[in-house]
Amino acid sequence: MKNITCFIPFRDEAQAGLTVANLRSQELIGDIYLLHAGEAVPAQALGCPVIQVPGLNSTAAVKAIAQRAVTPYVLIYTKYTTLDFVRFALERMEALIEDAGADMAYADHFYQAGEVRTPAPVIDCQFGALRDDFDFGSVLLYRSSALKEAVSRMDADYQFAGMYDLRLKVSQKGSLEHINEFLYYDVETDTRKSGEKNFDYVDPKNRGVQIEMEQACTEHLKAIGGYLKPEFTHIEFSDEPFEYEASVVIPCKNRVKTVGDAIRSALNQKTSFKYNVIVVDDNSEDGSVDVIKSFASDPKLVYIAQDKGWHAIGGNWNAALHHPKCGKFAIQLDSDDVYYDENTVQKFVDAFYAQNCAMVVGTYRMTNFHMETIPPGIIDHKEWTPDNGRNNALRINGLGAPRGFYTPLLRTLNFPTTKYGEDYAVGLRVSREYQIGRIYDVVYNCRRWDDNSDAALDIDKVNINNTYKDRIRTWELKARIRMNKDR
């Protein structure tokens, strides 16, 4: 039975030839269509019909696929590189869609680079996995009836968010099934380290993409009951006496090369109020403690030495927040980084009062170790808007930096005791009820170097991190849906 109609990206015959040949060798595959996003489209190539689309991820491309989906299943391949299958892979994917009653299946696979074959496992798509960069791999097998039904509900005409909109709409009425078996091979072309990939979603050149993704996600949240109107709880800044108006919080573990620069940057701030710098060292063994203690003569420095228990970054933040000398506002400074100039702390405190918010997020500049600007440059999150900030926080993979918090509130919420995603978890929780303020001036230099904690993670660690963040989103989304139902 020719149960599957295929759609693959097409640039020219040399690029698509092997993939078409490999698809034709599969017994389940019927028609193969080539999606071409360029000019001068031939009617046919490699014996396949060619469809001109404005973009491979556009709504027009999705609708063109739906129009030609005459078999029970549709296979969409999302890369221009060569695709090949493990034997009986498509039979397995089709069978599991039926067994699980799913509407889309995706699978673990291999990256092929020359003779080197590397496992590329993916992760389960949770209820809260709303980020538009979720990695499904490059082979998506949809049940045609589900794809057509989702397309019938597409009102917006996206240039970039059509495929994202499709999977959100399919997930509203069906499931996306992860098959944790290695079923195909594709050629990996993005060979950057994990730390170099982290900031793709905030690259200024992608702002138009981000605006569309936010629109699609917002409509999805409305459809599932998770959307929150821009109605914020007013902050009555506490009359509780604080010795300090603000504290710069620097968690540290084995950062002997950089923590001195961070502390110096924090101590050199100019403010109209009293502030201090709280450095929390989590059992460093590389000489970081000696560097921290070299600043002990400055009365603004507060040094906290953690015990031998498990703290991670979140636990270090909690130690600072609950310290009696913590200020009314706690402002982040990672031990790798430095403030842009001497006015950062003042700008943060001014923003808390001016915008009446429980959290403030600044704008940062990406630099190398020597403070030279590197791509993508300045990260300002201008796709974030006050009207939609509460919802935008669920889609993006981070809220920006640096972050500042209203200490009395954070003492009730606390950070999760983790070393990844702890700040994002708190930001999501704050945005459920409170306004998050923004500073669009550059106030922070984010230094990228080989010793960054996320500089070069293997795929298993990246998957663990992404699974945790998706879990955070799932918990938060469930809480928001329940809150809306209780109103």
Secondary structure, DSSP 4 states (H G I P E B T S, - for coil): ---EEEEEE-S-HHHHHHHHHHHHT-TTEEEEEEEE-SSS--SEETTEEEEE-S-TTSHHHHHHHHHH--SSEEEEE--SS-EEE-TTHHHHHHHHHHHHT-SEEEEEEEEEETTEEEEE------TT---TT----SEEEEEHHHHHHHHHT--S--SS-HHHHHHHHHHHHS-EEEEEEEEEEEE------HHHHTTGGG-GGGHHHHHHHHHHHHHHHHHHT----S--PPP----S--S-SEEEEEEESS-TTTHHHHHHHHHT---SS-EEEEEEE----SSHHHHHHTTTTSTTEEEEE--SS--HHHHHHHHHHTSTT--SEEEE--TT-EESSTTHHHHHHHHHHHHT-SEEEEEEEEE-TTS-EEEEEEE--TT--TTTHHHHHHHSS---SSEEEEHHHHHHH---S-SSSHHHHHHHHHHTTSPEEEEEEEEEEEE--TTSTTSS--HHHHHHHHHHHHHHHHHHHHHHHHHHHH-
